Amino acid sequence: MRKIALALVGLVGLGLAAITGLALGKGSHTLAVQQNVRNVMHQNKVETVVSSHHLAVYYLSGERKGHALCTKANGCFGIWKPVTVKSKSKLSKASGIKGKLGVWNRNGFHQVTLGGRPLYTYFSDSKDVAGGDTITSFGGTWHLIALNSGSGTTPSGGMTTPTTTTPTMTTTCLYPPC
């Protein structure tokens, strides 16, 4: 009887481990794609690149790996959170995301880069809302990485080609330095 009970406990444990592994493996991309994210600045819904925490991902124009514009010292990290990984993390991205993933070993943390550009999330975003697109601050303009046309920036090559040439609103400097 005791052997049967131990066998059942073992099988239940294996079953739970398998289910947990499937659940964790499902969203294991460093960068994923999410549909129907509301781009507040353009008042539309986009398919966008998101972090492992399901928040929209941005890059700052003019900033590249090794040339930081957004830093903790200038207060940027309080608004724009770097997308980070553990040092030995295996980077992966969902299909449709163009550009080479990399890691910038930066002041004690490992920031994810795409096409050589450091990636960030915006402090007031939620899972379905992206509010930081086209904000001018910290020496550049923030760009949402969107996969479909209509707003944001398509991450093709250097990720510098806007998909919209006529903005629907004027970009305003919300945070210093501008």
TASUL-V128003 format. One record per residue. N is the residue number from 1. RES is the residue in three letters. PHI is phi in degrees with one decimal (* if undefined). PSI is psi in whole degrees, -180 to 180 (* if undefined). D_CENTER is the distance of its C-alpha to the mean C-alpha in Angstrom with 2 decimals. Layout:
# TASUL-V128003
{{N;RES;PHI;PSI;D_CENTER} {N;RES;PHI;PSI;D_CENTER}}
This chain:
# TASUL-V128003
{{1;MET;*;-44;52.49} {2;ARG;-63.6;-39;50.43} {3;LYS;-63.6;-39;49.23} {4;ILE;-66.5;-42;48.10} {5;ALA;-62.8;-44;46.21} {6;LEU;-63.9;-39;44.45} {7;ALA;-64.4;-43;43.63} {8;LEU;-62.9;-43;42.15} {9;VAL;-61.4;-42;40.02} {10;GLY;-62.7;-44;38.81} {11;LEU;-64.9;-41;37.98} {12;VAL;-63.2;-43;36.12} {13;GLY;-60.6;-44;34.12} {14;LEU;-64.1;-41;33.27} {15;GLY;-62.5;-44;32.32} {16;LEU;-64.5;-40;29.96} {17;ALA;-63.0;-41;28.38} {18;ALA;-65.8;-43;27.94} {19;ILE;-63.6;-44;26.42} {20;THR;-61.6;-43;23.99} {21;GLY;-61.5;-41;23.05} {22;LEU;-65.5;-42;22.47} {23;ALA;-66.2;-43;20.31} {24;LEU;-70.0;-38;18.13} {25;GLY;-68.2;-28;18.09} {26;LYS;-60.5;-40;17.03} {27;GLY;-113.7;39;13.36} {28;SER;-87.3;4;13.24} {29;HIS;-69.2;142;10.64} {30;THR;-64.3;-44;8.18} {31;LEU;-124.3;132;6.09} {32;ALA;-122.2;-179;7.91} {33;VAL;-121.1;137;9.32} {34;GLN;-129.3;135;10.58} {35;GLN;-91.8;159;13.72} {36;ASN;59.8;38;15.42} {37;VAL;-84.1;130;12.80} {38;ARG;-80.6;116;15.10} {39;ASN;-85.6;106;14.46} {40;VAL;-61.2;-41;16.76} {41;MET;-67.7;-32;17.74} {42;HIS;-106.3;-1;18.94} {43;GLN;53.0;47;20.11} {44;ASN;-146.2;176;18.98} {45;LYS;-106.9;139;16.79} {46;VAL;-132.5;161;14.28} {47;GLU;-96.2;117;12.58} {48;THR;-129.3;159;8.93} {49;VAL;-76.6;135;5.96} {50;VAL;-128.1;156;4.12} {51;SER;-77.4;177;3.46} {52;SER;-65.8;-14;7.19} {53;HIS;-95.2;11;8.06} {54;HIS;66.1;31;7.55} {55;LEU;-108.9;144;6.01} {56;ALA;-57.0;146;5.19} {57;VAL;-110.0;140;3.18} {58;TYR;-128.7;162;6.50} {59;TYR;-131.8;159;9.05} {60;LEU;-105.1;121;12.56} {61;SER;-59.7;141;15.53} {62;GLY;88.3;-14;18.02} {63;GLU;-100.1;135;15.87} {64;ARG;-137.1;165;15.88} {65;LYS;-54.6;125;15.98} {66;GLY;92.2;-10;19.19} {67;HIS;-130.9;83;19.39} {68;ALA;-82.3;129;17.55} {69;LEU;-105.3;-35;17.80} {70;CYS;-94.9;116;15.51} {71;THR;-136.2;165;17.29} {72;LYS;-67.0;-39;18.41} {73;ALA;-62.0;-35;21.91} {74;ASN;-92.2;8;21.36} {75;GLY;86.1;-1;19.63} {76;CYS;-61.5;-41;16.23} {77;PHE;-64.1;-18;14.47} {78;GLY;-71.7;-21;16.16} {79;ILE;-112.2;-42;14.23} {80;TRP;-114.1;110;10.99} {81;LYS;-88.2;124;9.61} {82;PRO;-61.0;141;8.63} {83;VAL;-80.6;118;6.07} {84;THR;-122.2;162;9.27} {85;VAL;-138.9;164;11.38} {86;LYS;-70.6;156;15.12} {87;SER;-58.8;-32;17.24} {88;LYS;-102.6;17;18.53} {89;SER;-69.3;143;15.51} {90;LYS;-88.3;122;15.62} {91;LEU;-81.1;141;12.56} {92;SER;-150.2;157;12.15} {93;LYS;-140.8;153;10.49} {94;ALA;-71.9;157;11.84} {95;SER;-64.0;147;14.64} {96;GLY;99.2;-18;14.26} {97;ILE;-87.4;117;11.33} {98;LYS;-97.1;151;13.46} {99;GLY;110.5;154;13.53} {100;LYS;-87.0;129;14.09} {101;LEU;-77.4;144;11.69} {102;GLY;-151.4;179;13.05} {103;VAL;-131.0;134;13.25} {104;TRP;-107.6;112;14.69} {105;ASN;-76.4;107;17.14} {106;ARG;-132.4;109;17.19} {107;ASN;46.2;47;19.67} {108;GLY;90.1;4;19.55} {109;PHE;-139.2;168;15.91} {110;HIS;-117.0;105;13.82} {111;GLN;-94.0;136;10.75} {112;VAL;-75.2;138;8.65} {113;THR;-122.2;153;9.68} {114;LEU;-132.2;120;9.78} {115;GLY;62.0;29;13.31} {116;GLY;84.4;-2;14.13} {117;ARG;-100.6;128;11.75} {118;PRO;-63.3;143;9.95} {119;LEU;-109.1;148;6.28} {120;TYR;-140.8;162;6.05} {121;THR;-117.4;158;5.83} {122;TYR;-97.5;137;9.33} {123;PHE;-59.8;-30;12.06} {124;SER;-99.4;3;13.73} {125;ASP;-71.4;156;11.20} {126;SER;-126.4;-179;11.99} {127;LYS;-55.6;-36;11.15} {128;ASP;-111.7;7;12.93} {129;VAL;-131.4;132;12.85} {130;ALA;-120.2;113;10.96} {131;GLY;-112.4;4;13.37} {132;GLY;-101.8;-1;12.25} {133;ASP;-64.3;131;12.87} {134;THR;70.9;13;15.87} {135;ILE;-71.8;135;16.49} {136;THR;-100.9;120;18.56} {137;SER;-169.1;160;18.50} {138;PHE;55.0;39;18.65} {139;GLY;85.2;10;20.27} {140;GLY;-164.4;-169;18.09} {141;THR;-116.3;136;16.34} {142;TRP;-86.1;135;12.71} {143;HIS;-124.3;125;11.43} {144;LEU;-70.4;137;9.15} {145;ILE;-93.1;100;8.37} {146;ALA;-108.6;145;10.75} {147;LEU;-92.5;-25;12.82} {148;ASN;-104.1;157;15.96} {149;SER;-73.3;162;18.24} {150;GLY;121.4;-25;19.08} {151;SER;-174.2;173;16.36} {152;GLY;70.0;-163;13.30} {153;THR;-127.7;137;13.31} {154;THR;-83.1;127;13.77} {155;PRO;-77.0;59;12.28} {156;SER;-96.9;120;15.87} {157;GLY;60.8;-113;17.09} {158;GLY;-82.4;3;16.44} {159;MET;56.5;44;14.21} {160;THR;-116.4;2;16.91} {161;THR;-95.8;108;18.48} {162;PRO;-68.7;145;17.98} {163;THR;-87.9;-8;18.77} {164;THR;-124.9;127;20.78} {165;THR;-98.3;-17;23.60} {166;THR;-115.1;100;25.15} {167;PRO;-66.2;148;23.00} {168;THR;-88.9;-9;24.10} {169;MET;-149.3;158;23.99} {170;THR;-78.8;135;24.60} {171;THR;-72.7;133;21.86} {172;THR;-121.4;144;22.85} {173;CYS;-78.0;114;22.26} {174;LEU;-97.3;-25;21.05} {175;TYR;-136.6;140;20.70} {176;PRO;-75.3;161;22.86} {177;PRO;-83.4;148;23.33} {178;CYS;-113.8;*;23.40}}
